[in-house]
Amino acid sequence: MINKSYGRVAILYPGDAETRRNATSTNNRFAPLFSAFAASGIDAEPAVYHDDCCHSVREQLRQIDGVLVWVNPIEGGRDRSILDAMLREVAEAGVFVSAHPDIIMKLGTKEVLHQTRALGWGSDTYLYRSMDELMQALPLRLASGKARVLKQYRGHSGIGVWKVSLPPHTAVPAEYLPNPLPQRDTFIRVRHALRGCSEEEITLETFFQRCESYFTGEGRMIDQEYQERLPEGMIRCYLVHDKVVGFGHQAINALFPAPPGTSSNDAPQPGPRLYYPPTQPDFQAVKHQLEQDWVPAVQHLLDIPTERLPILWDCDFLLGPKEDDGRDTYVLCEINVSSVAPYPDSAVPSIVDATRAQLQVTRQRRGLNE
């Protein structure tokens, strides 16, 4: 039995005032993690968060050593601006926060796909900082006949992610460009990646109108070439700091096309994600490249020390064009930092170990360790 306490950590997740009042370590989706913390000598407590109870959560966090945060960029129609300001405040008071809002802004927005496009796993990727840039550049990219995937700066669950293409008879072969480009009244095919959505044909002008909200404030959009091997599935690599701790594989995912010869409305909805330990043979190539090459390069590019990398984050990959020798290539399509759940069971021991190490550093700085 472990008698020594390594410190106190809160698990922060969204909920209302009643959920906060009734929260225990066993009545939420993190119950197995609470149990693992307890078995390892870490005192863990729930910190249910809503903007309306921000003050009481702040006071709770100021009394502990660290907090692990699971809140989406958009939660219940609200963004994280109030939460992130509070987390920065408690971090400045000496509480360790993972993922820290500053790290999320470096690593966990869609813009990172553009920033890291030359580091490996990049694709034909563009950044639109304004509606004007989108309206000027997208018609030219659509005219080639290749589908594009546009993604809002921050989001989750497919919100603000669109597959966009011209109908086949409208596309202009690349060798004939520049020819007349799609106009505002040109019909295009779009499909929102949000669960339950199907393909539509709308005018380019209508699509631009749908994108206007993505450019409010600091908003922007990322544009990537659609990957034709998407029907072969998506691989999710879970990391604790700089080490891969498990995998997820989802055979049917967002933007999965309809079977040949059927209506676009017959496209299957996303299926379950299957989880695997970090030793899964099928994914060792991508694991090795992540740990040995890509993560260190990203840390250097974005100035993120290893200890400030999120305690839990993930990278999503689609299969790219095959090499001449038949080997697979991979294309990075997403990085998730704000709220990575669910996750494979194999990740839990590493989460616990990394949290304990952070707690010990925090308590040493405060002079609290024995």
Secondary structure as the mmCIF struct_conf table of DSSP 4:
data_model
#
loop_
_struct_conf.conf_type_id
_struct_conf.id
_struct_conf.beg_label_comp_id
_struct_conf.beg_label_asym_id
_struct_conf.beg_label_seq_id
_struct_conf.end_label_comp_id
_struct_conf.end_label_asym_id
_struct_conf.end_label_seq_id
BEND BEND1 LYS A 4 LYS A 4
STRN STRN1 ARG A 8 PRO A 14
HELX_RH_AL_P HELX_RH_AL_P1 ALA A 17 ASN A 22
BEND BEND2 SER A 25 ASN A 28
TURN_TY1_P TURN_TY1_P1 ARG A 29 PHE A 30
HELX_RH_AL_P HELX_RH_AL_P2 ALA A 31 ALA A 39
TURN_TY1_P TURN_TY1_P2 SER A 40 GLY A 41
STRN STRN2 ASP A 43 TYR A 49
HELX_RH_3T_P HELX_RH_3T_P1 ASP A 51 CYS A 53
HELX_RH_AL_P HELX_RH_AL_P3 CYS A 54 LEU A 61
TURN_TY1_P TURN_TY1_P3 ARG A 62 GLN A 63
BEND BEND3 ILE A 64 ASP A 65
STRN STRN3 GLY A 66 VAL A 69
BEND BEND4 PRO A 73 PRO A 73
STRN STRN4 ILE A 74 GLU A 75
TURN_TY1_P TURN_TY1_P4 GLY A 76 GLY A 77
STRN STRN5 ARG A 78 ASP A 79
BEND BEND5 ARG A 80 ARG A 80
HELX_RH_AL_P HELX_RH_AL_P4 SER A 81 GLU A 92
TURN_TY1_P TURN_TY1_P5 ALA A 93 GLY A 94
STRN STRN6 PHE A 96 SER A 98
TURN_TY1_P TURN_TY1_P6 ALA A 99 ALA A 99
HELX_RH_AL_P HELX_RH_AL_P5 PRO A 101 LEU A 107
BEND BEND6 GLY A 108 THR A 109
TURN_TY1_P TURN_TY1_P7 LYS A 110 LYS A 110
HELX_RH_AL_P HELX_RH_AL_P6 GLU A 111 GLN A 115
TURN_TY1_P TURN_TY1_P8 THR A 116 ALA A 118
BEND BEND7 LEU A 119 TRP A 121
BEND BEND8 ASP A 124 ASP A 124
STRN STRN7 THR A 125 TYR A 128
BEND BEND9 SER A 130 SER A 130
HELX_RH_AL_P HELX_RH_AL_P7 MET A 131 ALA A 143
TURN_TY1_P TURN_TY1_P9 SER A 144 SER A 144
BEND BEND10 GLY A 145 GLY A 145
STRN STRN8 ARG A 148 GLN A 152
BEND BEND11 TYR A 153 ARG A 154
TURN_TY1_P TURN_TY1_P10 SER A 157 GLY A 160
STRN STRN9 VAL A 161 SER A 165
TURN_TY1_P TURN_TY1_P11 PRO A 168 THR A 170
HELX_RH_3T_P HELX_RH_3T_P2 ALA A 174 TYR A 176
BEND BEND12 PRO A 178 ASN A 179
HELX_LH_PP_P HELX_LH_PP_P1 PRO A 180 PRO A 182
TURN_TY1_P TURN_TY1_P12 ARG A 184 ASP A 185
STRN STRN10 PHE A 187 HIS A 192
BEND BEND13 LEU A 194 LEU A 194
TURN_TY1_P TURN_TY1_P13 ARG A 195 GLY A 196
STRN STRN11 GLU A 200 THR A 203
HELX_RH_AL_P HELX_RH_AL_P8 LEU A 204 CYS A 211
HELX_RH_3T_P HELX_RH_3T_P3 GLU A 212 PHE A 215
BEND BEND14 THR A 216 THR A 216
TURN_TY1_P TURN_TY1_P14 GLY A 217 GLU A 218
STRN STRN12 MET A 221 GLU A 225
HELX_LH_PP_P HELX_LH_PP_P2 TYR A 226 GLN A 227
TURN_TY1_P TURN_TY1_P15 GLU A 228 ARG A 229
HELX_RH_3T_P HELX_RH_3T_P4 LEU A 230 GLU A 232
STRN STRN13 MET A 234 VAL A 240
TURN_TY1_P TURN_TY1_P16 HIS A 241 ASP A 242
STRN STRN14 LYS A 243 GLN A 250
BEND BEND15 ALA A 251 ILE A 252
TURN_TY1_P TURN_TY1_P17 ALA A 254 LEU A 255
HELX_LH_PP_P HELX_LH_PP_P3 PHE A 256 PRO A 259
TURN_TY1_P TURN_TY1_P18 PRO A 260 GLY A 261
BEND BEND16 THR A 262 THR A 262
HELX_RH_3T_P HELX_RH_3T_P5 SER A 264 ASP A 266
HELX_LH_PP_P HELX_LH_PP_P4 ALA A 267 PRO A 270
HELX_LH_PP_P HELX_LH_PP_P5 PRO A 272 ARG A 273
STRN STRN15 LEU A 274 TYR A 276
TURN_TY1_P TURN_TY1_P19 PRO A 278 THR A 279
HELX_RH_3T_P HELX_RH_3T_P6 PRO A 281 PHE A 283
HELX_RH_AL_P HELX_RH_AL_P9 GLN A 284 GLN A 289
HELX_RH_PI_P HELX_RH_PI_P1 LEU A 290 TRP A 294
HELX_RH_AL_P HELX_RH_AL_P10 VAL A 295 LEU A 302
TURN_TY1_P TURN_TY1_P20 ASP A 303 ASP A 303
HELX_RH_3T_P HELX_RH_3T_P7 THR A 306 ARG A 308
BEND BEND17 LEU A 309 LEU A 309
BEND BEND18 ILE A 311 LEU A 312
STRN STRN16 TRP A 313 GLY A 320
HELX_LH_PP_P HELX_LH_PP_P6 PRO A 321 GLU A 323
TURN_TY1_P TURN_TY1_P21 ASP A 324 ASP A 325
BEND BEND19 GLY A 326 GLY A 326
STRN STRN17 THR A 329 ASN A 336
BEND BEND20 SER A 338 SER A 338
BEND BEND21 PRO A 342 PRO A 342
HELX_RH_3T_P HELX_RH_3T_P8 ASP A 345 ALA A 347
HELX_RH_AL_P HELX_RH_AL_P11 VAL A 348 ARG A 366
TURN_TY1_P TURN_TY1_P22 GLY A 367 GLY A 367
#
